[in-house]
Amino acid sequence: MFSSTFLTQLLSAIPRSSFERSVEAHQADRYVKRCTSWQLLVTLVSGHLTQALSLRSLATFSETLAPHRYHL
């Protein structure tokens, strides 16, 4: 069963539609193959919340979120 996490509550403060419009206006995802702008935002916010000290720890944390990304 899905329960709302602090990360989900924090991301809900950012209107996804306006974020997507901004990404589209600036063509930020133009050549994206794997990590979209939204996924990058989720990774950076979660890294900030967990106080990740290195890029490797941030990448590892992002991989652990992979099965649950559809909730975010």
C-alpha positions as CSV (number, residue, x, y, z in Angstrom):
1,M,0.0,0.0,0.0
2,F,1.2,3.5,-0.9
3,S,1.7,6.0,1.9
4,S,2.6,9.6,1.4
5,T,6.2,10.4,2.3
6,F,7.9,13.7,3.2
7,L,9.5,13.7,-0.2
8,T,6.2,13.3,-1.9
9,Q,4.6,16.1,0.2
10,L,7.5,18.4,-0.6
11,L,7.3,17.7,-4.4
12,S,3.6,18.2,-4.4
13,A,4.3,21.9,-3.6
14,I,5.8,22.2,-7.1
15,P,3.1,22.2,-9.7
16,R,4.1,19.4,-12.1
17,S,2.3,20.9,-15.1
18,S,4.0,24.3,-14.8
19,F,7.4,22.5,-14.3
20,E,6.7,20.4,-17.5
21,R,5.7,23.6,-19.4
22,S,9.0,25.3,-18.3
23,V,11.0,22.2,-19.4
24,E,9.2,22.2,-22.7
25,A,9.7,25.9,-23.2
26,H,13.5,25.6,-22.6
27,Q,13.7,22.2,-24.4
28,A,15.5,20.9,-21.3
29,D,14.6,17.3,-22.1
30,R,15.4,17.6,-25.8
31,Y,18.2,15.0,-26.0
32,V,17.3,13.0,-22.9
33,K,17.7,9.3,-23.0
34,R,17.5,8.1,-19.4
35,C,17.1,10.8,-16.7
36,T,14.4,13.4,-17.3
37,S,14.4,16.9,-15.7
38,W,11.7,15.7,-13.2
39,Q,13.7,12.7,-12.2
40,L,16.8,14.9,-11.8
41,L,14.8,17.3,-9.6
42,V,13.5,14.4,-7.4
43,T,17.1,13.0,-7.1
44,L,18.5,16.4,-6.1
45,V,15.8,17.2,-3.6
46,S,16.1,13.7,-2.1
47,G,19.9,14.1,-2.0
48,H,19.5,17.4,-0.2
49,L,17.0,15.9,2.3
50,T,19.3,12.9,3.0
51,Q,22.4,15.2,3.2
52,A,24.2,13.1,0.6
53,L,27.9,13.8,0.8
54,S,29.0,12.5,-2.6
55,L,27.7,12.0,-6.1
56,R,28.1,8.2,-5.7
57,S,25.8,8.2,-2.6
58,L,23.3,10.3,-4.5
59,A,23.4,7.9,-7.5
60,T,23.0,4.9,-5.2
61,F,20.0,6.5,-3.5
62,S,18.5,7.3,-6.9
63,E,18.8,3.7,-7.9
64,T,17.0,2.6,-4.7
65,L,14.1,4.9,-5.7
66,A,13.8,3.4,-9.1
67,P,11.0,0.9,-8.3
68,H,9.0,3.6,-6.6
69,R,9.4,6.5,-9.0
70,Y,5.9,6.2,-10.4
71,H,4.5,7.4,-7.0
72,L,6.6,10.7,-7.2
